[in-house]
Amino acid sequence: MSVDEMIIPFKGRSGLKQYVPKIPCKWGYKLWAQAGISGYVYCFEIYYGGVNVDDSKNAGVGGEVVKRLCHDISGRNHKIYADNYFSNIQLLLDLRDKQIWYVGTIRFDRLQGLYKLLKSKKEMKSLGRGATNVMTSSKGLTVVQWHDNALVHTISTYAGIYPQDTDKRFSKKQIKHIQIGRPFAIKTYNDHMGGVDLMDFLLLYRNYRKHRRWHLRIFTISSMWLL
């Protein structure tokens, strides 16, 4: 399962309408969705604004979203993938207690004391493209550093560097495609993260008919997931 955001296009009057400037459909209802690699959405909730969350006691705003969307798979040995908006250490520990395994990218400033054991951005860059570094904490969390065009950090409760494979990238210096090493955590994240984006792509026949009742737009789109 992957967790990510979706936008249902809507420009009418509604207190739930959001503006997201970096995507094609900038106005609409913002959803947090959980989907499989086939693009089928299993669970979603509507974003209705900021919520005050005590990060010292919870998994943060993004982490709490993941936990709510995973309420029906607790204890069922599933894997969850999410990007760095959601990932933090407390979330991984909470999900592991529920037998839910996790792989996600993570922001460097959310690694708490773990960052002291990792290599700096300058050190990784000096090792060249495809360089990897790994660290596993006493709590069983594995952080993988991988240098591609930029330095990427993943955190997981089950995936590390191995089994390592290769991936094709274009080298501006050599002006050709080259093969670089790729850790397992990056591969499995890339393979399974796109479920929500795939659903956005599959919704070719959106209902753009105007409604006086704002909730019909959400109902029409969500009913497509059940077909």
N, C-alpha and C positions, 0 to 999 in steps of 0.2 A: 504494500500500500504506500502511496505517496500523499503528502499533505501540502497544499499550496492554495493560493488565492484564485478566485474567478470573478469575472465581472459580467453581470447581466445588464445589457445596454438599456438605459432608461433616462429620458430627459424631462419627464413630467415633474409635477410638484410632489415631493415626498421628503420627509425628514430623514429618511434612511439613505437617500441618494448621496453618492460619494464622487469626488473628482480625483482621478488617478492620471496624471499627465503623461506618464511614460509608456502608455499602452495605446493601441489603436482606438478602442472604445473608451473614451476618457470619462464619460458620465454614466452612472448606473449603480446598481446594487452590488456591493462587494460581498462575496461569500468566502468563507473558509471551507474547503472541500477535501474529502478523503476519497481517493480513487485508486483502482487497480491499474496494472500496466495496460489493460485493454481499453482504458478510458472510462470504464463504468464507475459512476459516482455512488459510493455506498453510504456516505454520511456528509451532511453539510450544515452550516449554521450561518446566519446573516450577520454581517458586521454592522454594529449599530453605534460605533463611537468608542473612544478611549475608555478604559476601565482601570481604576487604581488597584494595583496588585503589589503586595509586599514581596519583592524579589528574594529577600532573605529567607522567607518561609515557603515560597512557592517556586514554580518553574518559570516565572515571568509571564508576561502577557501572551507571547507566542507559544511558550511551552504549555500553558494552561489550555490553549486552543487545541493543541495536539492531544492532550490528555482527554479532553471532552469528546473529541471526534473518535477516540479509540475506546470509548466506554463499552462497546459491544464485542471487542475482541480480547478483552482481558483474560489472561490465563489460557489463551488458545495458540500460543507459539507463533505469532505473526511477526513480520518485519515491517518497519516503518522507515520511510525516507523523507527528508525535509531539508530545506535550505537554511542559510545562516540566520534568517529572521527568527526561526523557531528554536534553533539548537542552543542548549546550555547544559551544563553538567547535571543540575538537579533533575531536569527532564529525563535524561538517560537513566539515572538511578531510579526514578519513580516508575518508568516504563519497564525496566528490568524486573522490578519487584512484581510486576503483573505478567511476566513472561512475554513481554513484547520487546523485540530487539530492534536496534536503531542504527542507522547510518545517515549522517548529514554533514554538510559543510558548517563551519563555525567561525565566528569572528574571533580574532586574536585576543581582544580584551575580555572575552567571556571564558577564557581558559583558566582563570584564577591563578593559582600558584603553579599550574602545569607549564606555563609558558617559560619558566626559568630553566626547564630541562630540555627545551627545544632550541634548534639553531636559529640564528637571526636571519632576517631577509637577505642581508648582504652575504652571509656564509652560504646560504642555499643558492643564491645567484652565481656565486663563484664556482660552484660545482657543476654548473651547466644545466641545460634543459633536460628534463626527465629525472633530475636528482630527487631522491626520496630520503626521508628521515622518519623514524617511528619512535613512539614512547608509550608505554603502558603504565598506568597508575596503579597504586595499591588497591584501588577500588574496582579494577578490571576494566577501565575505560582506555581505549586505544586511540591516540592522536597520530595521524599521518600527515606529514608535510610533503608536498609535491610541487616542484617548480616546473610550470609550463610556460606560458607567456607571462604569468604572474605567479606568486606564491599562493597555494591553496592549502587550507587546513580542513581535514575531516576528523570527525569524532565518532566512535562507534562502540557498541557493546559486544560486537562479534567479528568485525572485519579489520584486517591490518594490511600489510604490504603483500603478503603471499596468499595465493599463487599469483605472481606478477606476470603481466603480458606486455605487449608493445602496442603502440598506437601511432597512426600516421599524422604528421604535422608538416606544415610548410615552413621552410627555413628561408628567411630573407637574406641571410648572409650567403648561403650556398645556392640560393635561387632554385630550390627543388624541394620535393617532399622527402622527409626523413622519418625514420622509425625511432621513437623514444620509449623508454620504459614507463610503464603505468602500473601503479599499485592496485591491488584487488579492491580496496575501499573506494577508489575513484571509479573503477570499472562497474562495480555493482550499483553505485550511486547513479552513474550515467544511464545504466540499463533500466533502472526502475523508477526514476524520478519524474518521468514525463507524463504520468497518467492524467493529471488534471489539465495540462496543456493539450493533450490529445482530445479530451472531451470538448474543450473550446474549439478545436479544429473541426470536430465531427458535427458540431451544432451549426450546420450549414443553413438550416431552415428556421432561423429565429423568427419569433412572432413580433413583427414591428407594428402591428395594429394598435392604434391608440385606445387606451382604456381610461375610463373615469376612476375605476378601482385599481389602485396601484399594485395590489397583490396578485392580480391576474397575470402580470408579466412573469413574476417568480413562479407561479403555479404552472404556466405554460411550458417554461423551460425545464422545470424539475420533472414534469410529467414525461418529457422526452427520455429521461434517464431510465424510466420504467418500461419503455417499449422494447 
